[in-house]
Amino acid sequence: MAGEETLFCAFHPGTPTALRCNRCGRPICIRCAVQTPVGYRCRACVAGQQAVFFNARPLDYGLAALVATAIGLLAAPIVAALGFWVIFIGPLVGSLAAEIVHRLIGRRRGRWIWLVVSGGLVAGLAPFRLPLLLAFPLFLPRLLWDGIYLAMAISTVIGYLRFWR
């Protein structure tokens, strides 16, 4: 069409485009466009829409840290005695911690709750394993089982609190 002006991306000023965000109307290039079920949107609009789903309060993060650390402290002696069986105990402890925290904070969702709960489980195991870390060469097999336990527990927490809930 004659008289039509060239649009440039709002985020990449040197990139010409004919595409606009269907929410805010900003011109966006294909690198900035995010396909949604209702059309293309800019990353800023998508981020703003996603933020609506996270409603956790600051106190929820502190509560999650305390509860996860307590569960980690309770599970640490059990993990120390089990060896191979930690591959079954890890997911159990992770799902237990995630479910308790999720219910305790009123089923609110937080962007970083999964990270806080994972850190709490690590902090709960740390006091029992710090002496082993100082004598590292002698206790390498024990530390490997602890690493497997943490990997299993943390992956369960991530799956439960970040992706499933």
N, C-alpha and C positions, 0 to 999 in steps of 0.2 A: 504494500500500500504506500502511496505517496504521502509524504508529510509525517511518517511515523518516525519517532526519535529512537535512537539506539539506547537500550538500557544497559547498565553495568551492574555487576554483582555488588551487593551492599558490603560484603565481606572481602571480596577480591576486586578492588576498583578497576583493575586493568582487564577484567574478563567480561566481554559482552554477553548478554543473555536475553532470552525472551521469556524466561520462566519467573514466576512470582510465587511467594509463599501464599498458600491459600488461607492463612489465618491473619497475618499482619500485612500482607501485600508487598513486602520488600522484594526487590528483584534479587534472585539468587541464581548462582551458576550450578551446574550439575554436581560439582564437588561439595557444595553446601546443602544440597537438597536431600532431605530424608523422606523416603516414601512411607506414607502412612495409609491406613485403609481408606481415608477420605481425600487423599491427594498428597502433593509434595508440600513439605513445610521446611522452614529454616531450622537450624539446630537450636537457636534460642527459643523458639516457640515449642519445640519438642521437649527441651529441658524444663521449661516452665510448666508444661503439662504433666511431666513425670514427677515434678516436685509436689504436686497435689497429693500423690499417693503416700508420701512419707509424712506421718503425723506424730512421730515420737517426740517426746519432750526431753529436755536436757537431763532431768532427773532419771529418766528411763535408762540412759546410758550408764550412769553411776550404779543404779540398781542392777543392771545387767552385768557389770563388771564384778560387783560383790558376789552375786549369786554364782556366776561362772567360776570365780576363784574358789569359792567354798566347795562347789561340786568337784573342781579339779583337786583340791586338797583332800577331799574324801575318797576320790578315786585313786590317788597316787599310791597309797600302800597296796591296794588291790592290784594295780598295774605292776608294781614292783615284784609281786609274788607270782605272776602268771606266765611270763615269758611269751611263748608262742601264742597263747590264747588272747593276747592283746588285739589280735586282728578281729576278734569278735566283740571284745569289750570296748574298743575305740568307737565304733559306730553307735553302740548302746549308750555310752557316756555322752557322746556328741548329741544324739537325738534327745536324750533326757535333759541335758543342759539347755538345748534350744527350746524344747517344749515348755520347760519350767519358766525360762525367761520370757518367752512369748506370752504365756498366760499371766505372769506376774506384772508385766507392763501393760496389761489391759488389751492385749492383742494389737497394740499399735505397731506400726512399721517404721523403722528407721533405716536410713541409707547405710549406716555403718554399724548397726547392732551386731551383725554377723562377725565383724572384725573385733568388736569389744568382747563378745562371748569367746571367740577363739583365743584372744589374748588372755582372758581369764583362765581358760583351761591350761594354757602354757604356764601362767603365773602360779597355778595350783600345783603343778608338777615340779617347778623350779626349786623350791626349798629342799625337796627330797633328792634332787639330782645335782645340785651344785657341788657337793663333795665328790661325786663321781666325775664331774667335769674337770676337777683339779687333778685327779689321778687318771686322766683320760686313757692312756695306753692299756691299763689293766682292766678297765671296764667297758671296752669298746662294744662287745656284744650286748651288754645291758643297755647302753645308750642307743644302739641300733633298734632294739625293741621299743624303747621309749619314743624314738623318732617315728616308728611305724604306728604306734598307738596315737601319737599326736596327729600324724597325717590322716589316719582314719577318722579320728574324732573331729578334727577341724574340717575335713571335707564333708562330713555329715552336717555340721553346723552351717557351712556355707550353702549346701544344697537345701537345707531346711529353711533357713532364715533369709537367704538372699534370692533364691530362685523359686522355692515352692510357696512361701507365704506372701 
